[in-house]
Amino acid sequence: MKVKIPPRTDGGSWLRIVDTALSAGDDFSEPGEEAPLEGEGATYLAAPQSVVVLVG
């Protein structure tokens, strides 16, 4: 499912800390190693039966 991510009000980037559809080792990010979602109005492809956690 393609999910539209709203822009942050402070202009910062959203960070992905969990995506259970990714391979073991890539599915959970260690603090400081989060993957940024780039671009205003970004989208994220969430796989069926997965969990995605973003922080801002």
Secondary structure, 3 states (H helix, E strand, C coil): CEEECCCCCCCCCEEEEEECCCCCCCCECCCCCCEEECCCCCEEECCCCCCEEEEC
